[in-house]
C-alpha cells in the first residue's frame, strides 16, 4: 500500500460575495475532487489549532505529522534548506534581502529594485570571499530569487535569539542586530551578524556591478538585510517514524525545506514554477512516477495561494480546476487497489483579506479500506459533514500511515 | 469588524420529561436564535473538556480563550475582583459567610439567617478596624450580598494552600484552618486566617447589631467562615493577546471578576439584576452601545442558570424566550455587515439535577464571512450537526478573533 497526498497551497477560502457566497472550491468545476470525496472519507482540519492562521512552513510541518507548536524553529532553516544549503544541527540561518541604502544607512529600497538574478549572483560571489574575524565561526551566503538570499552561520555557541537588521519598511535606518536574551551565544551571534552586515556593505557599496546599475539608472544593491533567524528543528525523519520512503514534488523553497528536514527526497520537475502557469501534468507525472519507489509522495501546488494573495477569485477557481485536471490524470494512472489518494489544503487563504486565515481546511481520502461517508463534494462546508470529523493537521499523517499499516501498536 | 458574544449562563440542559423530552432551548420559541443558527455556522463546545462540569468562573475563562485547566487559580480572586476589590499579584482571596455558631463553635446556620445587607454592613465596618499581630501582612474585608463577604490578604509569603474553616454544613464545629502543604507560606497564611477568624468572632459575639438581632428573634451573625482561597491567575489581558478593546455586560460578581482579569471594561447597567427579572433590553442596549468603541463585547445573562438551579423548567423556557427577544433587539440594532454575533452557554445546568453538568453547550456564530451550514435551529442537538463540529470552550475566542483578523500568523 502507498499514499499520495495532494496539497493545494491556500486552496481553502471563506465564502466570497463575487462567487455568490460560495468559496472558490465550491464554485469550481472539479469532478475528480468530487469523485475522490464521494468514494472516500472526508473531514476538516485545523492545520495548527482552531482560529490560528498558519504559515506555509508550520502548516506543512503539521501535515507531515509534526507538532508545529512544539518543534517550529523559525523560518530561516527551512528557507535555506529549500535552496539547497546543507544545514546542520546548531547552524543558524537567516533570510536576506539585497537592499539599497543611502550613506546614513537609511533603507531606500528593501528589494534593490527587485534586482535581477544575474546581478545578484555576481555580487554574492564577491561576498563569499569575506573572512570573519572570529576563527570559531564561518558563514555561507547564497542568492536565490530576485532580491532574496539566505545566510547560514556555523560554529560553536550560536543562537537564534537575535533581532533583525531589516526594519521591514523603507525610509528608516538599518537596525543594529541585538541579542534577544542575556546568553553569551546570543551576544556572540549578534556580533558576527553586525560584522558581516558591515563587511558586506563595504564590499557592495563600491562594487563594479553596482556602479553599472547606477549608470543604468537602477538602485544599487549595497546592503544585505537580515531577518528571521532560525535553526534546524529537532525532529525525526519520516523514515524513522514510520519506516517509509517518502518523496516530495514541490517548488516553493519553504515547503521543500520542511520536506527535506522530514527526510523526504526532493524531486525536481521541469516546467514546475510555483505559479498559476506551472505545468500541472508534469508535476502529476513526477508524483505518479515517484510512487513507484516511494511509500508516500507529497504533491504540493503553490498556485491557489498565489491567486488568493492577489485577491483574484476568478484565477483561484481556474487554478483549482487545473488541479482537478491534474488529479484526473493521477487517478487514471495510479493503481487504486494499492494506493490511498488524499487531497487537502495547507491553510485557508482569503481572497478578501489576501492573507492566511485560521479557518479549517477540507480533507478527503480515498483508497481500498477507508470508511467512505455520505459527502459527495470536495469543499469546505461539504467536508465538514464527513466521517473524519474535525481534526488537527498533525493527525493526517498518522491516519494515512495507519491505512498503510506503518504505525506500531501502542500497548500490548 | 467587531464581535458580540452572548452567553446564557447554564442555558444548555438535558432532555426533560416535563418538556416532552426536549431541552428548555428546544422547547422555547426563539425565532432570533434560530435565525442566527440558520444563517450562521453552528457547533457544540465542551467548556472545559468532555464530561467535566465547569464552574461559572472556569467556563468564562475558557470562553474568553484561556486554558482554564492550566491557569485557574481558585475562585477567591475572581469573586473579590468582581466586587470591586483591587487584587494584586501575590494577594490571597477567600470567600466568606456571615454565620451563626454556638459557644462551642458549632455552626448553627452557615448563612446567619441570610442576614440583610444593612446588618452585615454595620458588622463589616467593625471588623475592618482589627489589627493583625503580624506587621508583614494586612487584610481587606467587604460584605457583598446577604450573608456573603470577601476577604483579601496582602503581604509577603502568602499561599493559597490552606484549608477552609467553613465545614460546608450546619451542625458541626467550625474547622481550624490548616496548611495544605509543608511550605512556610502555607503555615503563615493559615496562622493569619485562624487569628482573623478568632478576632472576628470576639468582635461579633458581643456586637450591638447581633444583640438587636437576637432581640428580634434573628440568629446572630457571630462568626465569619472562610473558604476557597485563591489568587490572581497569571494571564495576559485580551488587549495584549489580540490587540483589541473588550467590554463586558454582566452582573454576576464571579463573571465580572474573570472579565476584569482579562482586562475587559466592566459596564454597569441600570435594571440588570442577575435574576430572571433582569432588564434584558437594558443589557442589550448597553452591549450595542459598547460595540461602538469596543472590538469585542461579551453579554452575560445569569437568569437561565438561576431557573435551572431552582429546577424550574417552565421559568427556564420563559427566560430563554426573553433572551431571544433581547437578541432580536440586538440583531435589529447592530451593523450586521461589520459585526459577528455569537451565542452560546457557559455550561449545561440540569433542571433535573439542579447542578452544573459536563454535557457540551450549543454555539452559533453569524457574520459576514462565516461558512454557514445547514443547521436551522439553536439547540443542543441541532447544533451538534453544525459545520464547526465539536470544540472546546477555549477555541471560541481564537475562532472569533480569526474572523476579526486579530490573530498573528504562526510561521511564515
Interface residues (C-beta under 8 A of the other chain):
Chain A: X14 X15 X21 X23 X44 X48 X49 X50 X51 X52 X53 X54 X55 X56 X57 X58 X59 X61 X68 X69 X72 X75 X228 X254 X350 X352 X353 X355 X356 X357 X358 X359 X380 X381 X384 X385 X389 X390
Chain B: X369 X370 X371 X372 X373 X385 X387 X388 X389 X390 X391 X395 X397 X398 X399 X400 X401 X402 X405 X407 X408 X409 X410 X411 X412
